Amino acid sequence: MIQAHVLLPKDGQPDLLFVLLHGAGADGLQMRPLAEALHRQYPRAALVLPDAPDAFDAIPGGGAGFQWYSEQGDDAARAAGLTQALPAVVELIRYWAERLELSWERVALGGFSQGAILALEALQQEEQLAGRVLAFGGAYAYWPQHAPKDVSIHLLHGKNDEELPYVPLLNAARELMGLGADITADVMPDIGHELHPALIERAMEQLRTFIPARLWREAVVAAAEQEKAPKH
C-alpha cells in the first residue's frame, strides 16, 4: 500500500474524502496548501496526501522527492509508466473510501502536474471511483474518448505555464463537453506551473457554487414526479 499523510476530523465520522496527488519530484506535503484550504471549507472531510512510490529519477545521481511514474524516454515509455502506476492509486482511493465508509460520490481527487494527469486518467478508466476531481496544472495523457459518468471535473491552470501549456487542456475540455462531461476550466493570468493560491481559491469557489449535473437531473425527476402526484 502507498504510504500517505492522513488528516482526519478531530471527532466523529468524516463526511467527505479528498485524495490529493502531488507532482513529480515532490511528496505528499506539496499538497498541504490545498489540504488546508479544503479543511477550512470542509472541516468534516478526511484528507489523504500520499507519497508516490518511486524515487524521482530526473536528476542525475538522484534527488529528493518522488514520482508516480518516470517521465524519461519517449511518449510510449511515459504512457506505459502511467498505465503501470494507475492500479496502485486506484487501490489507495478505494481502500480509504471503504475504510471511512464513504460512497464513491463523496470522494474527490485533487492533483497537481503529474498528480493531476494521474487523477484525470484514473477517472477516464475507472467508473464510480470519485465524484469530483480538481486538476491543477495538469493535462490529459490521452485524447479523451468518453465523459466520466456522474463526475464533475474542474481544470485549473496558469496561463503562463510553459511546462504543461493550457491550450491542449482546453481543447480536451471542449471535446469532453461535446461528449456530455460535467466540466469547468479556469485559466488564470500571470501564473506559471505552480499550485498557486489564486488557483486554490478558485477551486474552493467551484466546489462551493458548481452544482453537478447529476443533482440537476435528480431535481428535475423529483419535480416531475411531484407534478404527477394526485392533488388533494
mmCIF file of the C-alpha atoms, coordinates in Angstrom:
data_MODEL
# 
_entry.id   MODEL 
# 
loop_
_atom_site.group_PDB 
_atom_site.id 
_atom_site.type_symbol 
_atom_site.label_atom_id 
_atom_site.label_alt_id 
_atom_site.label_comp_id 
_atom_site.label_asym_id 
_atom_site.label_entity_id 
_atom_site.label_seq_id 
_atom_site.pdbx_PDB_ins_code 
_atom_site.Cartn_x 
_atom_site.Cartn_y 
_atom_site.Cartn_z 
_atom_site.occupancy 
_atom_site.B_iso_or_equiv 
_atom_site.pdbx_formal_charge 
_atom_site.auth_seq_id 
_atom_site.auth_comp_id 
_atom_site.auth_asym_id 
_atom_site.auth_atom_id 
_atom_site.pdbx_PDB_model_num 
ATOM 1   C CA . MET A 1 1   ? 0.000   0.000  0.000   1.00 0.00 ? 1   MET A CA 1 
ATOM 2   C CA . ILE A 1 2   ? 1.218   3.502  -0.868  1.00 0.00 ? 2   ILE A CA 1 
ATOM 3   C CA . GLN A 1 3   ? 2.274   5.487  2.207   1.00 0.00 ? 3   GLN A CA 1 
ATOM 4   C CA . ALA A 1 4   ? 0.222   8.615  2.914   1.00 0.00 ? 4   ALA A CA 1 
ATOM 5   C CA . HIS A 1 5   ? -0.155  11.562 5.264   1.00 0.00 ? 5   HIS A CA 1 
ATOM 6   C CA . VAL A 1 6   ? -3.714  11.346 6.611   1.00 0.00 ? 6   VAL A CA 1 
ATOM 7   C CA . LEU A 1 7   ? -5.675  14.171 8.253   1.00 0.00 ? 7   LEU A CA 1 
ATOM 8   C CA . LEU A 1 8   ? -8.976  13.246 9.913   1.00 0.00 ? 8   LEU A CA 1 
ATOM 9   C CA . PRO A 1 9   ? -11.606 15.322 11.712  1.00 0.00 ? 9   PRO A CA 1 
ATOM 10  C CA . LYS A 1 10  ? -10.895 15.664 15.430  1.00 0.00 ? 10  LYS A CA 1 
ATOM 11  C CA . ASP A 1 11  ? -14.039 13.745 16.289  1.00 0.00 ? 11  ASP A CA 1 
ATOM 12  C CA . GLY A 1 12  ? -16.812 11.931 14.500  1.00 0.00 ? 12  GLY A CA 1 
ATOM 13  C CA . GLN A 1 13  ? -17.106 10.230 11.156  1.00 0.00 ? 13  GLN A CA 1 
ATOM 14  C CA . PRO A 1 14  ? -15.771 12.094 8.059   1.00 0.00 ? 14  PRO A CA 1 
ATOM 15  C CA . ASP A 1 15  ? -18.456 13.048 5.557   1.00 0.00 ? 15  ASP A CA 1 
ATOM 16  C CA . LEU A 1 16  ? -16.100 13.589 2.589   1.00 0.00 ? 16  LEU A CA 1 
ATOM 17  C CA . LEU A 1 17  ? -12.768 12.188 1.400   1.00 0.00 ? 17  LEU A CA 1 
ATOM 18  C CA . PHE A 1 18  ? -10.180 14.121 -0.606  1.00 0.00 ? 18  PHE A CA 1 
ATOM 19  C CA . VAL A 1 19  ? -7.170  12.222 -2.011  1.00 0.00 ? 19  VAL A CA 1 
ATOM 20  C CA . LEU A 1 20  ? -4.503  14.699 -3.160  1.00 0.00 ? 20  LEU A CA 1 
ATOM 21  C CA . LEU A 1 21  ? -1.770  13.604 -5.583  1.00 0.00 ? 21  LEU A CA 1 
ATOM 22  C CA . HIS A 1 22  ? 1.487   15.575 -5.774  1.00 0.00 ? 22  HIS A CA 1 
ATOM 23  C CA . GLY A 1 23  ? 3.676   16.369 -8.765  1.00 0.00 ? 23  GLY A CA 1 
ATOM 24  C CA . ALA A 1 24  ? 6.885   14.646 -9.857  1.00 0.00 ? 24  ALA A CA 1 
ATOM 25  C CA . GLY A 1 25  ? 9.894   15.431 -7.703  1.00 0.00 ? 25  GLY A CA 1 
ATOM 26  C CA . ALA A 1 26  ? 7.840   16.310 -4.630  1.00 0.00 ? 26  ALA A CA 1 
ATOM 27  C CA . ASP A 1 27  ? 5.961   14.444 -1.901  1.00 0.00 ? 27  ASP A CA 1 
ATOM 28  C CA . GLY A 1 28  ? 2.515   14.480 -0.347  1.00 0.00 ? 28  GLY A CA 1 
ATOM 29  C CA . LEU A 1 29  ? 3.246   17.592 1.674   1.00 0.00 ? 29  LEU A CA 1 
ATOM 30  C CA . GLN A 1 30  ? 3.386   19.603 -1.572  1.00 0.00 ? 30  GLN A CA 1 
ATOM 31  C CA . MET A 1 31  ? -0.413  19.392 -1.463  1.00 0.00 ? 31  MET A CA 1 
ATOM 32  C CA . ARG A 1 32  ? -0.620  20.837 2.058   1.00 0.00 ? 32  ARG A CA 1 
ATOM 33  C CA . PRO A 1 33  ? -1.821  24.319 0.917   1.00 0.00 ? 33  PRO A CA 1 
ATOM 34  C CA . LEU A 1 34  ? -4.732  22.697 -0.916  1.00 0.00 ? 34  LEU A CA 1 
ATOM 35  C CA . ALA A 1 35  ? -5.412  20.419 2.056   1.00 0.00 ? 35  ALA A CA 1 
ATOM 36  C CA . GLU A 1 36  ? -5.534  23.403 4.413   1.00 0.00 ? 36  GLU A CA 1 
ATOM 37  C CA . ALA A 1 37  ? -7.965  25.265 2.148   1.00 0.00 ? 37  ALA A CA 1 
ATOM 38  C CA . LEU A 1 38  ? -10.161 22.179 1.921   1.00 0.00 ? 38  LEU A CA 1 
ATOM 39  C CA . HIS A 1 39  ? -10.059 21.717 5.689   1.00 0.00 ? 39  HIS A CA 1 
ATOM 40  C CA . ARG A 1 40  ? -11.205 25.298 6.250   1.00 0.00 ? 40  ARG A CA 1 
ATOM 41  C CA . GLN A 1 41  ? -14.103 24.819 3.838   1.00 0.00 ? 41  GLN A CA 1 
ATOM 42  C CA . TYR A 1 42  ? -14.921 21.221 4.805   1.00 0.00 ? 42  TYR A CA 1 
ATOM 43  C CA . PRO A 1 43  ? -13.863 20.621 8.432   1.00 0.00 ? 43  PRO A CA 1 
ATOM 44  C CA . ARG A 1 44  ? -15.609 17.229 8.448   1.00 0.00 ? 44  ARG A CA 1 
ATOM 45  C CA . ALA A 1 45  ? -13.574 15.933 5.486   1.00 0.00 ? 45  ALA A CA 1 
ATOM 46  C CA . ALA A 1 46  ? -10.778 13.373 5.599   1.00 0.00 ? 46  ALA A CA 1 
ATOM 47  C CA . LEU A 1 47  ? -7.637  14.339 3.672   1.00 0.00 ? 47  LEU A CA 1 
ATOM 48  C CA . VAL A 1 48  ? -5.197  11.769 2.304   1.00 0.00 ? 48  VAL A CA 1 
ATOM 49  C CA . LEU A 1 49  ? -1.879  13.043 0.906   1.00 0.00 ? 49  LEU A CA 1 
ATOM 50  C CA . PRO A 1 50  ? 0.077   10.049 -0.421  1.00 0.00 ? 50  PRO A CA 1 
ATOM 51  C CA . ASP A 1 51  ? 3.761   9.933  -1.308  1.00 0.00 ? 51  ASP A CA 1 
ATOM 52  C CA . ALA A 1 52  ? 4.351   8.464  -4.760  1.00 0.00 ? 52  ALA A CA 1 
ATOM 53  C CA . PRO A 1 53  ? 6.057   5.065  -4.515  1.00 0.00 ? 53  PRO A CA 1 
ATOM 54  C CA . ASP A 1 54  ? 9.102   5.703  -6.730  1.00 0.00 ? 54  ASP A CA 1 
ATOM 55  C CA . ALA A 1 55  ? 12.131  7.938  -6.215  1.00 0.00 ? 55  ALA A CA 1 
ATOM 56  C CA . PHE A 1 56  ? 12.357  10.899 -8.598  1.00 0.00 ? 56  PHE A CA 1 
ATOM 57  C CA . ASP A 1 57  ? 14.710  9.981  -11.459 1.00 0.00 ? 57  ASP A CA 1 
ATOM 58  C CA . ALA A 1 58  ? 15.037  13.213 -13.449 1.00 0.00 ? 58  ALA A CA 1 
ATOM 59  C CA . ILE A 1 59  ? 18.115  14.495 -11.573 1.00 0.00 ? 59  ILE A CA 1 
ATOM 60  C CA . PRO A 1 60  ? 21.408  12.755 -12.459 1.00 0.00 ? 60  PRO A CA 1 
ATOM 61  C CA . GLY A 1 61  ? 22.738  10.989 -9.407  1.00 0.00 ? 61  GLY A CA 1 
ATOM 62  C CA . GLY A 1 62  ? 19.342  11.059 -7.711  1.00 0.00 ? 62  GLY A CA 1 
ATOM 63  C CA . GLY A 1 63  ? 17.429  13.786 -5.958  1.00 0.00 ? 63  GLY A CA 1 
ATOM 64  C CA . ALA A 1 64  ? 14.841  14.412 -3.309  1.00 0.00 ? 64  ALA A CA 1 
ATOM 65  C CA . GLY A 1 65  ? 11.196  13.675 -3.910  1.00 0.00 ? 65  GLY A CA 1 
ATOM 66  C CA . PHE A 1 66  ? 9.095   11.003 -5.541  1.00 0.00 ? 66  PHE A CA 1 
ATOM 67  C CA . GLN A 1 67  ? 7.275   10.292 -8.781  1.00 0.00 ? 67  GLN A CA 1 
ATOM 68  C CA . TRP A 1 68  ? 4.205   8.306  -9.782  1.00 0.00 ? 68  TRP A CA 1 
ATOM 69  C CA . TYR A 1 69  ? 5.919   7.256  -12.981 1.00 0.00 ? 69  TYR A CA 1 
ATOM 70  C CA . SER A 1 70  ? 9.073   8.160  -14.872 1.00 0.00 ? 70  SER A CA 1 
ATOM 71  C CA . GLU A 1 71  ? 8.885   10.997 -17.381 1.00 0.00 ? 71  GLU A CA 1 
ATOM 72  C CA . GLN A 1 72  ? 12.117  9.897  -19.031 1.00 0.00 ? 72  GLN A CA 1 
ATOM 73  C CA . GLY A 1 73  ? 12.096  8.372  -22.513 1.00 0.00 ? 73  GLY A CA 1 
ATOM 74  C CA . ASP A 1 74  ? 9.613   8.805  -25.348 1.00 0.00 ? 74  ASP A CA 1 
ATOM 75  C CA . ASP A 1 75  ? 5.834   9.165  -25.290 1.00 0.00 ? 75  ASP A CA 1 
ATOM 76  C CA . ALA A 1 76  ? 5.316   5.395  -25.374 1.00 0.00 ? 76  ALA A CA 1 
ATOM 77  C CA . ALA A 1 77  ? 7.538   4.896  -22.333 1.00 0.00 ? 77  ALA A CA 1 
ATOM 78  C CA . ARG A 1 78  ? 5.738   7.621  -20.364 1.00 0.00 ? 78  ARG A CA 1 
ATOM 79  C CA . ALA A 1 79  ? 2.349   6.200  -21.330 1.00 0.00 ? 79  ALA A CA 1 
ATOM 80  C CA . ALA A 1 80  ? 3.437   2.751  -20.179 1.00 0.00 ? 80  ALA A CA 1 
ATOM 81  C CA . GLY A 1 81  ? 4.617   4.210  -16.874 1.00 0.00 ? 81  GLY A CA 1 
ATOM 82  C CA . LEU A 1 82  ? 1.295   5.978  -16.339 1.00 0.00 ? 82  LEU A CA 1 
ATOM 83  C CA . THR A 1 83  ? -0.625  2.788  -17.078 1.00 0.00 ? 83  THR A CA 1 
ATOM 84  C CA . GLN A 1 84  ? 1.501   0.841  -14.601 1.00 0.00 ? 84  GLN A CA 1 
ATOM 85  C CA . ALA A 1 85  ? 1.052   3.482  -11.883 1.00 0.00 ? 85  ALA A CA 1 
ATOM 86  C CA . LEU A 1 86  ? -2.750  3.636  -12.036 1.00 0.00 ? 86  LEU A CA 1 
ATOM 87  C CA . PRO A 1 87  ? -3.750  0.374  -10.282 1.00 0.00 ? 87  PRO A CA 1 
ATOM 88  C CA . ALA A 1 88  ? -1.926  1.233  -7.045  1.00 0.00 ? 88  ALA A CA 1 
ATOM 89  C CA . VAL A 1 89  ? -3.504  4.699  -6.956  1.00 0.00 ? 89  VAL A CA 1 
ATOM 90  C CA . VAL A 1 90  ? -6.977  3.286  -7.606  1.00 0.00 ? 90  VAL A CA 1 
ATOM 91  C CA . GLU A 1 91  ? -6.401  0.732  -4.850  1.00 0.00 ? 91  GLU A CA 1 
ATOM 92  C CA . LEU A 1 92  ? -5.394  3.517  -2.444  1.00 0.00 ? 92  LEU A CA 1 
ATOM 93  C CA . ILE A 1 93  ? -8.512  5.570  -3.217  1.00 0.00 ? 93  ILE A CA 1 
ATOM 94  C CA . ARG A 1 94  ? -10.857 2.612  -2.847  1.00 0.00 ? 94  ARG A CA 1 
ATOM 95  C CA . TYR A 1 95  ? -9.110  1.487  0.353   1.00 0.00 ? 95  TYR A CA 1 
ATOM 96  C CA . TRP A 1 96  ? -9.664  4.815  2.112   1.00 0.00 ? 96  TRP A CA 1 
ATOM 97  C CA . ALA A 1 97  ? -13.228 5.170  0.843   1.00 0.00 ? 97  ALA A CA 1 
ATOM 98  C CA . GLU A 1 98  ? -14.055 1.715  2.197   1.00 0.00 ? 98  GLU A CA 1 
ATOM 99  C CA . ARG A 1 99  ? -12.210 2.267  5.459   1.00 0.00 ? 99  ARG A CA 1 
ATOM 100 C CA . LEU A 1 100 ? -14.073 5.534  6.070   1.00 0.00 ? 100 LEU A CA 1 
ATOM 101 C CA . GLU A 1 101 ? -17.370 4.023  4.871   1.00 0.00 ? 101 GLU A CA 1 
ATOM 102 C CA . LEU A 1 102 ? -17.907 6.690  2.225   1.00 0.00 ? 102 LEU A CA 1 
ATOM 103 C CA . SER A 1 103 ? -19.628 6.089  -1.108  1.00 0.00 ? 103 SER A CA 1 
ATOM 104 C CA . TRP A 1 104 ? -17.697 6.990  -4.235  1.00 0.00 ? 104 TRP A CA 1 
ATOM 105 C CA . GLU A 1 105 ? -19.841 10.106 -4.780  1.00 0.00 ? 105 GLU A CA 1 
ATOM 106 C CA . ARG A 1 106 ? -18.394 11.529 -1.547  1.00 0.00 ? 106 ARG A CA 1 
ATOM 107 C CA . VAL A 1 107 ? -14.808 11.019 -2.732  1.00 0.00 ? 107 VAL A CA 1 
ATOM 108 C CA . ALA A 1 108 ? -12.869 13.733 -4.593  1.00 0.00 ? 108 ALA A CA 1 
ATOM 109 C CA . LEU A 1 109 ? -9.424  13.690 -6.157  1.00 0.00 ? 109 LEU A CA 1 
ATOM 110 C CA . GLY A 1 110 ? -7.034  16.601 -6.332  1.00 0.00 ? 110 GLY A CA 1 
ATOM 111 C CA . GLY A 1 111 ? -3.786  16.626 -8.232  1.00 0.00 ? 111 GLY A CA 1 
ATOM 112 C CA . PHE A 1 112 ? -1.004  18.903 -9.360  1.00 0.00 ? 112 PHE A CA 1 
ATOM 113 C CA . SER A 1 113 ? 1.045   18.361 -12.534 1.00 0.00 ? 113 SER A CA 1 
ATOM 114 C CA . GLN A 1 114 ? 1.845   14.625 -12.762 1.00 0.00 ? 114 GLN A CA 1 
ATOM 115 C CA . GLY A 1 115 ? -0.651  14.008 -9.959  1.00 0.00 ? 115 GLY A CA 1 
ATOM 116 C CA . ALA A 1 116 ? -3.339  15.827 -11.958 1.00 0.00 ? 116 ALA A CA 1 
ATOM 117 C CA . ILE A 1 117 ? -2.574  13.754 -15.055 1.00 0.00 ? 117 ILE A CA 1 
ATOM 118 C CA . LEU A 1 118 ? -2.903  10.607 -12.953 1.00 0.00 ? 118 LEU A CA 1 
ATOM 119 C CA . ALA A 1 119 ? -6.196  11.742 -11.378 1.00 0.00 ? 119 ALA A CA 1 
ATOM 120 C CA . LEU A 1 120 ? -7.749  12.639 -14.739 1.00 0.00 ? 120 LEU A CA 1 
ATOM 121 C CA . GLU A 1 121 ? -6.692  9.347  -16.298 1.00 0.00 ? 121 GLU A CA 1 
ATOM 122 C CA . ALA A 1 122 ? -7.941  7.344  -13.302 1.00 0.00 ? 122 ALA A CA 1 
ATOM 123 C CA . LEU A 1 123 ? -11.420 8.812  -13.791 1.00 0.00 ? 123 LEU A CA 1 
ATOM 124 C CA . GLN A 1 124 ? -11.285 8.062  -17.509 1.00 0.00 ? 124 GLN A CA 1 
ATOM 125 C CA . GLN A 1 125 ? -10.539 4.403  -16.807 1.00 0.00 ? 125 GLN A CA 1 
ATOM 126 C CA . GLU A 1 126 ? -12.411 3.670  -13.572 1.00 0.00 ? 126 GLU A CA 1 
ATOM 127 C CA . GLU A 1 127 ? -16.145 4.084  -13.042 1.00 0.00 ? 127 GLU A CA 1 
ATOM 128 C CA . GLN A 1 128 ? -17.511 5.000  -9.609  1.00 0.00 ? 128 GLN A CA 1 
ATOM 129 C CA . LEU A 1 129 ? -14.107 5.962  -8.232  1.00 0.00 ? 129 LEU A CA 1 
ATOM 130 C CA . ALA A 1 130 ? -14.739 9.603  -7.283  1.00 0.00 ? 130 ALA A CA 1 
ATOM 131 C CA . GLY A 1 131 ? -17.426 12.197 -7.819  1.00 0.00 ? 131 GLY A CA 1 
ATOM 132 C CA . ARG A 1 132 ? -15.132 15.179 -8.412  1.00 0.00 ? 132 ARG A CA 1 
ATOM 133 C CA . VAL A 1 133 ? -11.612 15.985 -9.492  1.00 0.00 ? 133 VAL A CA 1 
ATOM 134 C CA . LEU A 1 134 ? -9.576  19.178 -9.083  1.00 0.00 ? 134 LEU A CA 1 
ATOM 135 C CA . ALA A 1 135 ? -6.735  19.146 -11.625 1.00 0.00 ? 135 ALA A CA 1 
ATOM 136 C CA . PHE A 1 136 ? -4.096  21.873 -11.182 1.00 0.00 ? 136 PHE A CA 1 
ATOM 137 C CA . GLY A 1 137 ? -1.520  22.411 -13.937 1.00 0.00 ? 137 GLY A CA 1 
ATOM 138 C CA . GLY A 1 138 ? -2.366  19.055 -15.469 1.00 0.00 ? 138 GLY A CA 1 
ATOM 139 C CA . ALA A 1 139 ? -3.094  17.517 -18.840 1.00 0.00 ? 139 ALA A CA 1 
ATOM 140 C CA . TYR A 1 140 ? -4.836  14.588 -20.441 1.00 0.00 ? 140 TYR A CA 1 
ATOM 141 C CA . ALA A 1 141 ? -2.345  11.863 -21.219 1.00 0.00 ? 141 ALA A CA 1 
ATOM 142 C CA . TYR A 1 142 ? -4.629  10.562 -23.984 1.00 0.00 ? 142 TYR A CA 1 
ATOM 143 C CA . TRP A 1 143 ? -7.266  12.305 -26.065 1.00 0.00 ? 143 TRP A CA 1 
ATOM 144 C CA . PRO A 1 144 ? -10.496 11.683 -24.108 1.00 0.00 ? 144 PRO A CA 1 
ATOM 145 C CA . GLN A 1 145 ? -12.817 9.148  -25.697 1.00 0.00 ? 145 GLN A CA 1 
ATOM 146 C CA . HIS A 1 146 ? -15.739 9.420  -23.284 1.00 0.00 ? 146 HIS A CA 1 
ATOM 147 C CA . ALA A 1 147 ? -17.090 11.574 -20.470 1.00 0.00 ? 147 ALA A CA 1 
ATOM 148 C CA . PRO A 1 148 ? -16.798 10.039 -16.988 1.00 0.00 ? 148 PRO A CA 1 
ATOM 149 C CA . LYS A 1 149 ? -20.339 9.347  -15.772 1.00 0.00 ? 149 LYS A CA 1 
ATOM 150 C CA . ASP A 1 150 ? -21.600 11.488 -12.883 1.00 0.00 ? 150 ASP A CA 1 
ATOM 151 C CA . VAL A 1 151 ? -18.167 13.064 -12.317 1.00 0.00 ? 151 VAL A CA 1 
ATOM 152 C CA . SER A 1 152 ? -17.557 16.822 -12.036 1.00 0.00 ? 152 SER A CA 1 
ATOM 153 C CA . ILE A 1 153 ? -14.171 17.831 -13.458 1.00 0.00 ? 153 ILE A CA 1 
ATOM 154 C CA . HIS A 1 154 ? -12.548 21.132 -12.533 1.00 0.00 ? 154 HIS A CA 1 
ATOM 155 C CA . LEU A 1 155 ? -9.450  22.116 -14.527 1.00 0.00 ? 155 LEU A CA 1 
ATOM 156 C CA . LEU A 1 156 ? -7.311  24.930 -13.058 1.00 0.00 ? 156 LEU A CA 1 
ATOM 157 C CA . HIS A 1 157 ? -4.304  26.248 -14.936 1.00 0.00 ? 157 HIS A CA 1 
ATOM 158 C CA . GLY A 1 158 ? -1.877  29.133 -15.129 1.00 0.00 ? 158 GLY A CA 1 
ATOM 159 C CA . LYS A 1 159 ? -1.851  30.968 -18.447 1.00 0.00 ? 159 LYS A CA 1 
ATOM 160 C CA . ASN A 1 160 ? 1.962   31.284 -18.241 1.00 0.00 ? 160 ASN A CA 1 
ATOM 161 C CA . ASP A 1 161 ? 2.503   27.559 -17.652 1.00 0.00 ? 161 ASP A CA 1 
ATOM 162 C CA . GLU A 1 162 ? 5.287   26.585 -20.056 1.00 0.00 ? 162 GLU A CA 1 
ATOM 163 C CA . GLU A 1 163 ? 5.770   23.054 -18.713 1.00 0.00 ? 163 GLU A CA 1 
ATOM 164 C CA . LEU A 1 164 ? 2.215   21.946 -19.496 1.00 0.00 ? 164 LEU A CA 1 
ATOM 165 C CA . PRO A 1 165 ? 0.659   24.679 -21.684 1.00 0.00 ? 165 PRO A CA 1 
ATOM 166 C CA . TYR A 1 166 ? -3.042  25.286 -21.231 1.00 0.00 ? 166 TYR A CA 1 
ATOM 167 C CA . VAL A 1 167 ? -4.189  25.191 -24.876 1.00 0.00 ? 167 VAL A CA 1 
ATOM 168 C CA . PRO A 1 168 ? -4.145  21.363 -25.294 1.00 0.00 ? 168 PRO A CA 1 
ATOM 169 C CA . LEU A 1 169 ? -6.019  21.059 -21.998 1.00 0.00 ? 169 LEU A CA 1 
ATOM 170 C CA . LEU A 1 170 ? -8.741  23.469 -23.167 1.00 0.00 ? 170 LEU A CA 1 
ATOM 171 C CA . ASN A 1 171 ? -9.061  21.536 -26.426 1.00 0.00 ? 171 ASN A CA 1 
ATOM 172 C CA . ALA A 1 172 ? -9.557  18.331 -24.427 1.00 0.00 ? 172 ALA A CA 1 
ATOM 173 C CA . ALA A 1 173 ? -12.102 20.110 -22.222 1.00 0.00 ? 173 ALA A CA 1 
ATOM 174 C CA . ARG A 1 174 ? -14.091 21.183 -25.290 1.00 0.00 ? 174 ARG A CA 1 
ATOM 175 C CA . GLU A 1 175 ? -14.037 17.593 -26.544 1.00 0.00 ? 175 GLU A CA 1 
ATOM 176 C CA . LEU A 1 176 ? -15.313 16.354 -23.189 1.00 0.00 ? 176 LEU A CA 1 
ATOM 177 C CA . MET A 1 177 ? -18.065 18.981 -23.147 1.00 0.00 ? 177 MET A CA 1 
ATOM 178 C CA . GLY A 1 178 ? -19.174 17.711 -26.530 1.00 0.00 ? 178 GLY A CA 1 
ATOM 179 C CA . LEU A 1 179 ? -19.290 14.206 -25.057 1.00 0.00 ? 179 LEU A CA 1 
ATOM 180 C CA . GLY A 1 180 ? -21.535 15.425 -22.246 1.00 0.00 ? 180 GLY A CA 1 
ATOM 181 C CA . ALA A 1 181 ? -18.985 15.890 -19.466 1.00 0.00 ? 181 ALA A CA 1 
ATOM 182 C CA . ASP A 1 182 ? -19.650 17.943 -16.355 1.00 0.00 ? 182 ASP A CA 1 
ATOM 183 C CA . ILE A 1 183 ? -16.538 20.122 -16.652 1.00 0.00 ? 183 ILE A CA 1 
ATOM 184 C CA . THR A 1 184 ? -15.186 23.584 -15.858 1.00 0.00 ? 184 THR A CA 1 
ATOM 185 C CA . ALA A 1 185 ? -11.888 25.098 -16.974 1.00 0.00 ? 185 ALA A CA 1 
ATOM 186 C CA . ASP A 1 186 ? -10.254 28.141 -15.379 1.00 0.00 ? 186 ASP A CA 1 
ATOM 187 C CA . VAL A 1 187 ? -7.099  29.654 -16.868 1.00 0.00 ? 187 VAL A CA 1 
ATOM 188 C CA . MET A 1 188 ? -5.684  32.484 -14.769 1.00 0.00 ? 188 MET A CA 1 
ATOM 189 C CA . PRO A 1 189 ? -3.196  35.134 -15.990 1.00 0.00 ? 189 PRO A CA 1 
ATOM 190 C CA . ASP A 1 190 ? 0.295   35.726 -14.576 1.00 0.00 ? 190 ASP A CA 1 
ATOM 191 C CA . ILE A 1 191 ? 0.530   32.194 -13.122 1.00 0.00 ? 191 ILE A CA 1 
ATOM 192 C CA . GLY A 1 192 ? 3.021   29.566 -14.238 1.00 0.00 ? 192 GLY A CA 1 
ATOM 193 C CA . HIS A 1 193 ? 3.338   25.873 -13.448 1.00 0.00 ? 193 HIS A CA 1 
ATOM 194 C CA . GLU A 1 194 ? 2.532   26.030 -9.743  1.00 0.00 ? 194 GLU A CA 1 
ATOM 195 C CA . LEU A 1 195 ? -0.072  25.228 -7.129  1.00 0.00 ? 195 LEU A CA 1 
ATOM 196 C CA . HIS A 1 196 ? -0.826  28.921 -6.832  1.00 0.00 ? 196 HIS A CA 1 
ATOM 197 C CA . PRO A 1 197 ? -3.058  30.326 -4.037  1.00 0.00 ? 197 PRO A CA 1 
ATOM 198 C CA . ALA A 1 198 ? -5.297  32.013 -6.630  1.00 0.00 ? 198 ALA A CA 1 
ATOM 199 C CA . LEU A 1 199 ? -5.926  28.665 -8.318  1.00 0.00 ? 199 LEU A CA 1 
ATOM 200 C CA . ILE A 1 200 ? -6.689  27.067 -4.963  1.00 0.00 ? 200 ILE A CA 1 
ATOM 201 C CA . GLU A 1 201 ? -9.160  29.820 -4.100  1.00 0.00 ? 201 GLU A CA 1 
ATOM 202 C CA . ARG A 1 202 ? -10.850 29.412 -7.481  1.00 0.00 ? 202 ARG A CA 1 
ATOM 203 C CA . ALA A 1 203 ? -11.113 25.675 -6.821  1.00 0.00 ? 203 ALA A CA 1 
ATOM 204 C CA . MET A 1 204 ? -12.801 26.355 -3.485  1.00 0.00 ? 204 MET A CA 1 
ATOM 205 C CA . GLU A 1 205 ? -15.259 28.637 -5.252  1.00 0.00 ? 205 GLU A CA 1 
ATOM 206 C CA . GLN A 1 206 ? -16.055 25.952 -7.828  1.00 0.00 ? 206 GLN A CA 1 
ATOM 207 C CA . LEU A 1 207 ? -16.684 23.449 -5.037  1.00 0.00 ? 207 LEU A CA 1 
ATOM 208 C CA . ARG A 1 208 ? -18.985 25.907 -3.266  1.00 0.00 ? 208 ARG A CA 1 
ATOM 209 C CA . THR A 1 209 ? -21.025 27.030 -6.257  1.00 0.00 ? 209 THR A CA 1 
ATOM 210 C CA . PHE A 1 210 ? -20.919 24.413 -9.032  1.00 0.00 ? 210 PHE A CA 1 
ATOM 211 C CA . ILE A 1 211 ? -23.923 22.085 -8.932  1.00 0.00 ? 211 ILE A CA 1 
ATOM 212 C CA . PRO A 1 212 ? -23.179 18.709 -10.555 1.00 0.00 ? 212 PRO A CA 1 
ATOM 213 C CA . ALA A 1 213 ? -25.412 17.825 -13.493 1.00 0.00 ? 213 ALA A CA 1 
ATOM 214 C CA . ARG A 1 214 ? -26.458 14.628 -11.703 1.00 0.00 ? 214 ARG A CA 1 
ATOM 215 C CA . LEU A 1 215 ? -28.101 16.692 -8.960  1.00 0.00 ? 215 LEU A CA 1 
ATOM 216 C CA . TRP A 1 216 ? -29.913 18.816 -11.535 1.00 0.00 ? 216 TRP A CA 1 
ATOM 217 C CA . ARG A 1 217 ? -31.242 15.645 -13.184 1.00 0.00 ? 217 ARG A CA 1 
ATOM 218 C CA . GLU A 1 218 ? -32.406 14.303 -9.838  1.00 0.00 ? 218 GLU A CA 1 
ATOM 219 C CA . ALA A 1 219 ? -34.161 17.607 -9.080  1.00 0.00 ? 219 ALA A CA 1 
ATOM 220 C CA . VAL A 1 220 ? -35.919 17.581 -12.477 1.00 0.00 ? 220 VAL A CA 1 
ATOM 221 C CA . VAL A 1 221 ? -37.095 13.990 -11.959 1.00 0.00 ? 221 VAL A CA 1 
ATOM 222 C CA . ALA A 1 222 ? -38.318 14.788 -8.443  1.00 0.00 ? 222 ALA A CA 1 
ATOM 223 C CA . ALA A 1 223 ? -40.219 17.822 -9.715  1.00 0.00 ? 223 ALA A CA 1 
ATOM 224 C CA . ALA A 1 224 ? -41.811 15.760 -12.492 1.00 0.00 ? 224 ALA A CA 1 
ATOM 225 C CA . GLU A 1 225 ? -42.890 13.086 -10.021 1.00 0.00 ? 225 GLU A CA 1 
ATOM 226 C CA . GLN A 1 226 ? -44.357 15.721 -7.748  1.00 0.00 ? 226 GLN A CA 1 
ATOM 227 C CA . GLU A 1 227 ? -46.268 17.207 -10.676 1.00 0.00 ? 227 GLU A CA 1 
ATOM 228 C CA . LYS A 1 228 ? -47.753 13.774 -11.474 1.00 0.00 ? 228 LYS A CA 1 
ATOM 229 C CA . ALA A 1 229 ? -48.797 13.142 -7.871  1.00 0.00 ? 229 ALA A CA 1 
ATOM 230 C CA . PRO A 1 230 ? -52.547 13.420 -7.169  1.00 0.00 ? 230 PRO A CA 1 
ATOM 231 C CA . LYS A 1 231 ? -53.602 16.807 -5.855  1.00 0.00 ? 231 LYS A CA 1 
ATOM 232 C CA . HIS A 1 232 ? -55.602 16.815 -2.604  1.00 0.00 ? 232 HIS A CA 1 
# 
